[in-house]
Amino acid sequence: MVCQLYLSSYLLPAAQCDFQMTAQEKGLLNSISYAGVILSSPLWGFLADTQGRKKILILSLAADGIIGVLSSFAPTYGIFLAFRFFNGF
């Protein structure tokens, strides 16, 4: 998960070319993952406390991998942005 959060700085040049992004859109793409982290931390913490840390860690890593693969097929900026948000979630 951490690798994908920091990967966006390497993706920006290619994404800018593919999606014709402005500087504001690049900034949003770079920070939207952290918004997902902030919003989901209480949920994942609660689930880890009640369901068990190992089970939730495996679930979150599997979801992160699936979202990472799906984001590579995003046809538009908006869909890619949504995948980056859920990548942080």
C-alpha distances in whole Angstrom, upper triangle without the diagonal:
4,5,5,6,9,10,12,15,15,15,18,21,21,20,23,25,24,24,26,25,26,25,24,22,20,20,19,16,15,15,14,10,12,14,12,11,14,16,14,13,17,17,14,16,19,18,16,20,22,20,19,16,15,16,13,11,12,12,9,7,10,10,6,8,11,10,9,12,14,14,15,18,19,22,23,21,21,19,16,16,16,13,11,12,11,8,8,10
4,5,5,6,8,11,13,14,15,17,20,20,20,22,25,24,24,26,24,25,24,23,22,19,18,18,16,14,14,14,10,11,14,13,11,14,16,15,14,18,18,15,17,20,20,18,21,24,23,21,18,17,19,16,13,15,15,12,10,14,13,10,11,15,13,12,15,17,16,17,20,20,24,24,22,22,21,18,17,17,15,12,13,13,10,9,12
4,5,5,6,9,11,11,12,15,18,18,17,20,22,22,22,25,23,24,23,23,21,18,18,18,15,13,14,15,12,13,16,15,14,17,19,18,18,21,21,19,20,24,23,21,25,27,25,24,20,20,21,19,16,16,17,14,12,14,14,11,11,14,13,11,13,16,14,15,19,19,22,23,21,22,20,17,17,18,15,12,15,14,11,11,14
4,5,5,7,10,10,10,13,16,15,15,18,20,19,19,22,20,22,21,21,18,16,16,16,13,11,12,12,9,11,14,13,12,16,17,16,17,21,20,18,20,23,22,22,25,27,25,24,21,21,21,18,16,16,16,13,11,13,12,9,9,12,10,7,11,13,11,12,15,15,19,19,17,18,16,13,13,14,11,9,11,11,8,9,12
4,6,7,9,11,11,12,16,16,15,17,20,20,19,21,19,20,19,18,17,14,14,13,11,9,9,10,6,8,11,10,10,13,15,14,15,19,19,17,19,22,22,21,24,26,25,24,21,21,22,19,16,18,17,14,13,15,14,10,12,14,12,10,14,15,13,14,17,17,20,19,17,18,17,13,13,14,11,8,10,11,7,7,11
4,5,6,8,9,11,14,15,15,17,19,20,20,21,19,20,18,18,17,14,13,14,11,9,10,12,9,10,14,14,13,15,18,18,18,22,22,20,22,25,25,24,27,29,28,27,24,24,25,22,19,20,21,17,16,18,17,14,15,17,15,13,16,17,15,15,19,19,21,21,18,19,19,15,15,16,14,11,13,14,11,11,14
4,5,5,6,9,12,12,12,14,17,17,17,19,17,19,18,18,16,13,14,14,11,9,12,13,11,13,16,15,15,18,20,20,20,24,24,22,24,27,27,26,29,31,30,29,26,25,26,23,20,21,21,18,16,18,17,13,14,16,14,11,13,15,12,12,16,16,19,19,17,18,17,14,14,16,13,11,13,15,11,12,15
4,5,5,6,9,10,9,11,14,14,14,16,14,15,14,14,12,9,10,11,8,6,9,10,9,11,14,14,15,17,19,19,20,24,24,23,25,28,28,27,30,32,31,31,27,27,28,25,22,23,23,19,18,20,18,15,15,17,14,12,14,15,12,12,15,14,17,16,13,15,15,11,11,14,12,9,12,14,11,12,15
4,6,6,8,10,10,11,14,15,15,16,14,15,13,14,13,9,10,12,9,7,10,12,12,13,16,17,17,19,22,22,23,26,27,26,27,31,30,30,33,35,34,33,30,30,31,28,25,26,26,23,21,23,22,18,19,20,18,15,18,19,15,15,18,17,19,18,16,18,18,14,14,17,16,12,15,17,15,15,18
4,6,7,8,9,11,13,14,15,16,15,16,15,17,15,12,13,15,12,10,14,15,14,16,19,20,20,22,24,25,25,29,29,27,30,33,32,31,35,37,35,34,31,31,31,29,26,26,26,23,21,23,22,18,18,20,18,15,16,18,15,14,17,17,19,18,16,19,19,15,15,18,16,14,17,19,16,17,20
4,6,6,6,8,10,11,12,13,12,14,14,15,13,10,12,13,10,9,13,14,13,16,18,18,19,22,24,24,25,29,28,27,29,32,32,31,35,36,35,34,31,31,31,28,26,26,26,22,21,22,20,17,17,18,16,13,14,15,12,11,14,13,15,15,13,15,15,12,12,15,14,12,15,17,14,16,19
4,6,5,6,8,10,10,11,9,11,10,12,10,7,9,11,8,8,12,13,14,16,18,19,20,22,24,24,26,29,29,28,31,34,33,33,36,38,37,36,33,33,33,30,28,29,28,25,24,25,23,20,20,21,18,15,17,17,14,13,16,14,15,14,12,15,15,12,12,16,15,12,15,18,16,17,20
4,6,5,6,9,10,10,10,11,11,14,12,9,12,14,12,12,16,17,18,20,22,23,24,26,27,28,30,33,33,32,34,37,37,37,40,42,40,40,37,36,36,34,32,32,31,28,27,27,26,23,22,23,21,18,19,19,16,15,17,16,16,16,14,17,18,14,15,19,18,16,19,21,19,20,24
4,5,5,6,9,10,10,13,14,16,14,11,14,16,13,13,17,18,18,21,23,23,24,27,28,28,30,33,33,32,35,37,36,36,40,41,40,39,36,36,35,33,31,31,30,27,25,26,24,21,21,21,19,16,17,17,14,12,14,13,13,13,12,16,16,13,14,18,16,15,19,20,19,20,24
4,5,5,6,8,8,11,12,13,10,9,12,13,10,11,15,15,15,18,20,20,22,24,25,26,28,31,31,30,32,35,34,34,38,39,38,38,35,34,34,31,29,29,28,25,24,24,23,20,20,20,17,15,15,15,12,10,12,11,11,10,9,12,12,9,11,14,14,12,16,18,16,18,21
4,6,5,5,5,8,9,11,9,7,11,12,10,12,15,16,17,20,21,22,24,26,27,28,29,33,33,32,35,37,37,37,40,42,41,40,38,38,37,34,33,33,32,29,27,28,26,23,23,23,20,18,19,19,15,14,15,14,13,12,10,13,14,12,13,16,16,15,18,20,19,20,23
4,6,5,7,10,12,15,12,11,15,16,14,15,19,19,20,23,24,25,27,29,30,31,33,36,36,35,38,40,39,40,43,44,43,43,40,40,39,37,35,35,34,31,29,30,28,25,25,24,22,20,20,19,16,15,15,14,13,12,11,15,16,14,15,19,18,18,21,23,22,23,26
4,6,8,12,14,16,13,12,16,16,14,16,19,19,20,23,24,24,26,28,29,29,32,35,34,33,36,39,38,38,42,43,41,41,39,38,37,35,33,33,31,29,28,27,25,23,23,22,19,18,17,16,14,12,12,11,9,9,9,13,13,11,13,16,16,16,19,21,20,22,25
4,5,9,12,13,10,10,14,13,11,14,17,16,18,21,21,22,24,26,27,28,30,33,32,32,35,37,36,37,40,41,40,40,38,38,37,34,33,33,31,28,28,27,25,23,23,22,19,18,18,17,13,13,13,10,9,7,6,10,11,10,11,14,15,15,17,19,19,21,23
4,7,10,12,9,10,13,14,13,15,18,18,20,23,23,24,26,28,28,30,32,35,35,35,37,40,39,40,43,44,43,43,41,41,40,37,36,36,34,31,31,31,28,26,26,26,23,21,22,20,17,17,17,14,12,10,9,12,14,13,14,17,18,17,20,22,22,23,26
4,7,8,6,6,10,10,10,12,15,15,17,20,20,21,24,25,25,27,29,32,32,32,35,37,37,37,40,42,41,41,39,39,38,35,34,34,33,30,29,30,27,25,25,25,22,20,21,20,17,17,17,15,14,11,8,11,14,12,12,15,16,15,17,20,20,21,23
4,5,5,6,9,10,11,12,14,15,18,20,20,22,24,25,26,28,30,33,33,33,35,38,38,39,41,43,42,43,40,41,40,37,36,36,35,32,31,32,29,27,28,28,24,23,25,23,20,20,21,18,17,14,11,13,16,15,14,17,19,17,19,22,22,22,25
4,5,5,6,9,10,11,12,14,17,18,18,21,23,23,25,27,28,31,32,32,34,37,37,37,40,42,42,42,39,40,39,36,35,36,34,31,31,32,29,27,28,28,25,23,25,24,21,21,22,20,20,17,13,15,18,16,14,18,19,17,18,22,21,21,24
4,5,5,6,9,10,11,12,15,16,16,18,21,21,22,24,26,29,29,30,32,34,35,35,38,40,39,40,37,38,38,34,33,34,33,29,30,31,28,26,27,27,24,23,25,24,20,21,22,19,19,16,13,14,17,15,13,16,18,16,16,20,20,19,22
4,5,5,6,9,10,10,13,15,15,17,19,20,21,23,25,28,28,28,30,33,33,34,36,38,37,38,35,36,36,32,31,32,30,27,27,28,25,23,24,24,20,20,22,20,17,18,19,16,16,12,9,10,13,11,9,13,15,13,14,17,17,17,20
4,5,5,6,9,10,12,14,15,17,18,20,21,23,24,27,28,28,30,32,32,33,36,37,37,37,34,35,34,31,30,31,29,26,26,27,24,21,23,23,20,18,20,20,16,17,18,16,16,14,10,12,14,12,10,14,15,12,14,17,16,16,19
4,5,5,6,9,11,12,12,15,16,17,19,21,22,25,26,26,28,30,31,31,34,36,36,36,33,34,34,30,29,30,29,25,25,27,24,22,23,24,21,19,22,21,18,19,21,18,19,16,13,14,16,14,11,14,15,12,13,17,16,15,18
4,5,5,6,9,10,10,12,14,15,16,18,20,23,23,24,26,28,28,29,32,33,33,33,31,32,32,28,27,28,27,23,24,25,22,20,22,22,18,18,21,19,16,18,19,16,18,15,11,11,13,11,8,11,13,10,10,14,14,13,15
4,6,6,8,10,11,12,14,15,16,18,20,23,23,23,25,28,28,28,31,33,32,32,30,30,30,26,25,26,25,21,21,22,20,17,19,19,15,14,17,16,12,14,16,13,15,12,9,10,11,8,6,9,10,7,9,12,12,12,14
4,6,7,8,10,12,13,14,16,18,19,22,23,22,24,27,27,27,30,32,32,31,28,29,29,26,24,25,24,21,21,22,20,17,19,20,16,15,18,18,14,16,18,16,18,16,12,13,14,11,9,12,12,9,10,13,12,11,14
4,6,6,7,9,10,11,13,15,16,19,20,20,22,24,25,25,28,30,30,29,27,28,28,24,23,25,24,20,20,22,20,17,19,20,17,16,19,19,16,18,20,18,20,18,14,14,15,13,10,12,13,9,9,12,12,10,12
4,5,5,7,9,10,11,13,14,17,18,18,20,22,23,24,26,28,28,28,25,26,26,22,22,23,21,18,19,20,17,15,18,18,14,14,18,17,14,16,18,16,18,16,13,12,12,11,7,8,10,7,5,9,9,8,10
4,5,5,6,9,10,11,12,16,16,15,18,20,20,21,23,25,25,25,22,23,23,19,18,20,18,14,15,17,14,12,14,15,12,12,16,15,13,15,18,16,19,17,14,14,13,11,9,9,9,5,5,7,6,4,7
4,5,5,6,9,10,10,14,15,15,16,19,20,20,22,24,24,24,21,23,23,19,18,20,19,16,16,19,16,14,17,18,15,15,19,19,16,19,21,19,22,21,18,17,17,15,12,12,12,9,8,10,9,6,8
4,5,5,6,9,10,13,14,14,16,18,19,20,22,24,24,25,22,24,24,20,20,22,20,16,18,20,17,15,19,19,16,17,20,19,17,20,22,20,22,20,17,16,16,15,12,11,12,10,7,9,10,7,8
4,5,5,6,8,11,11,11,14,16,16,17,20,21,21,22,20,21,20,17,16,18,16,13,15,17,14,12,16,16,13,14,18,17,15,18,20,18,21,20,17,15,15,14,11,10,10,8,5,6,7,5,4
4,6,5,6,9,10,10,11,14,15,15,17,19,20,19,17,19,19,15,14,17,16,12,14,16,14,12,16,17,14,15,19,19,17,20,22,21,24,23,20,19,18,17,14,13,13,11,8,9,9,5,5
4,6,6,8,10,11,12,14,15,16,18,20,21,21,19,21,21,17,17,20,18,15,17,20,17,16,19,20,18,19,22,22,20,23,25,24,26,25,22,20,20,19,16,15,16,13,11,12,12,8,8
4,6,7,8,10,11,13,14,16,17,19,19,20,19,21,20,17,17,20,18,15,17,19,16,16,19,20,17,19,22,21,20,23,25,23,26,24,22,19,19,19,16,14,15,14,10,10,12,9,7
4,6,5,6,8,10,11,12,14,16,16,17,15,17,17,13,14,16,14,11,14,16,13,13,17,18,15,17,21,20,19,23,24,23,26,25,23,20,19,19,17,15,15,14,10,10,11,8,5
4,5,5,6,8,10,10,12,14,15,15,13,16,16,12,13,16,14,12,14,17,15,15,18,19,18,19,22,22,22,25,27,25,29,28,25,24,23,22,19,18,17,16,13,12,13,10,8
4,6,5,6,9,10,11,12,14,15,14,17,17,13,14,17,16,14,17,19,17,17,21,22,20,22,26,25,25,28,30,28,31,30,28,26,25,25,22,20,20,19,16,15,16,13,11
4,5,5,6,9,10,11,12,13,13,15,14,11,13,15,13,12,15,17,15,16,19,20,18,21,24,23,23,26,28,27,30,29,27,25,24,23,21,19,19,18,15,14,15,13,10
4,5,5,6,9,10,10,11,9,12,11,8,9,12,10,9,12,14,13,13,17,18,17,19,22,22,22,25,27,26,29,29,27,25,24,23,21,19,18,18,15,13,14,12,9
4,5,5,6,9,10,10,9,12,12,9,10,14,13,12,15,17,16,16,20,21,20,22,25,25,25,28,30,29,33,32,30,28,27,26,24,22,22,21,18,17,17,14,12
4,5,5,6,8,10,10,13,13,10,12,15,14,13,17,19,18,19,22,23,22,24,27,27,27,30,32,31,34,34,32,30,28,28,26,24,23,23,20,18,19,17,14
4,5,5,5,7,8,11,9,7,10,12,11,11,14,16,15,16,19,20,20,22,25,25,25,28,30,29,33,33,31,29,27,27,26,23,22,22,20,17,18,16,13
4,6,5,5,4,8,8,6,8,11,11,11,13,15,15,16,19,20,20,22,25,25,26,29,31,30,34,34,33,31,29,28,27,24,23,23,21,18,18,17,14
4,6,6,7,10,11,9,11,14,14,14,17,19,19,20,23,24,24,26,29,29,30,32,34,34,37,37,36,34,32,31,30,28,26,26,24,22,22,20,17
4,6,8,11,10,10,13,15,14,15,18,19,19,21,24,24,25,27,29,29,30,33,35,34,38,38,37,34,32,32,31,28,27,27,25,22,23,21,19
4,7,9,7,7,10,12,11,13,16,16,17,19,21,22,22,25,27,27,28,31,32,32,36,36,35,33,31,31,30,27,26,26,24,21,21,21,18
4,6,6,6,9,10,11,12,15,16,17,18,20,22,23,24,26,27,28,31,33,33,37,37,36,34,32,31,30,28,26,26,25,22,21,21,18
4,6,5,6,9,10,10,12,14,15,16,18,20,21,22,24,26,26,29,31,31,35,35,34,32,30,29,28,26,24,24,23,20,19,18,16
4,6,5,6,9,10,11,12,14,15,17,18,20,21,23,24,26,28,30,30,34,35,34,33,30,29,29,27,24,24,23,20,19,19,18
4,6,5,6,9,10,11,12,14,16,17,18,20,22,23,24,26,28,29,33,33,33,31,29,28,28,25,23,23,22,19,18,18,17
4,5,5,6,8,10,10,12,14,15,16,18,20,21,22,25,26,27,30,31,30,28,26,25,24,22,20,20,19,16,15,15,13
4,5,5,6,9,10,10,12,14,15,16,18,20,21,23,25,26,29,30,29,28,25,24,24,22,19,19,18,16,14,14,13
4,6,5,6,9,10,11,12,14,15,17,18,20,22,24,25,28,29,29,28,25,24,24,22,19,19,19,16,15,15,14
4,6,5,6,9,10,11,12,14,16,17,18,20,22,23,26,27,27,25,23,22,22,19,17,18,17,14,13,14,12
4,5,5,6,9,10,10,12,14,15,16,19,20,21,24,25,24,23,20,19,19,17,14,15,14,11,10,10,9
4,5,5,6,9,10,10,12,14,15,17,19,20,24,25,24,23,21,19,19,18,15,15,15,12,10,11,11
4,5,5,6,9,10,11,12,14,16,18,19,23,24,24,23,20,19,20,18,14,15,16,13,11,13,13
4,5,5,6,8,10,10,12,15,16,16,20,21,21,20,17,16,16,14,11,12,13,9,8,11,10
4,6,5,6,9,10,10,13,15,15,19,20,19,19,16,14,15,13,10,10,11,8,6,8,9
4,5,5,6,9,10,11,13,15,19,20,20,20,17,15,16,15,11,12,14,11,9,12,12
4,5,5,6,9,10,11,13,17,18,19,18,15,14,15,14,10,12,13,11,9,13,13
4,5,5,6,9,10,11,14,15,15,15,11,10,12,10,6,8,10,7,6,10,10
4,6,5,7,9,10,14,15,15,15,12,10,12,11,8,8,11,9,7,10,12
4,5,5,7,10,13,15,16,16,13,11,14,13,10,11,14,12,10,14,15
4,5,5,7,10,12,13,13,10,9,12,11,8,10,13,11,10,14,15
4,5,5,9,10,10,11,8,6,9,9,6,7,10,10,9,12,14
4,6,9,11,12,13,10,8,11,12,9,10,14,13,12,15,17
4,6,9,11,12,9,8,12,12,10,12,15,15,14,18,19
4,6,8,9,6,5,9,9,8,10,13,13,13,16,18
4,7,9,7,7,11,12,11,13,16,16,17,20,21
4,6,5,6,9,10,11,12,14,16,16,19,20
4,6,5,6,9,10,10,12,14,15,17,18
4,5,5,6,9,10,11,13,14,16,17
4,5,5,6,9,10,11,12,15,15
4,5,5,6,9,10,10,13,14
4,5,5,6,9,10,11,12
4,5,5,6,8,10,10
4,5,5,6,9,10
4,5,5,7,9
4,5,5,6
4,5,5
4,5
4
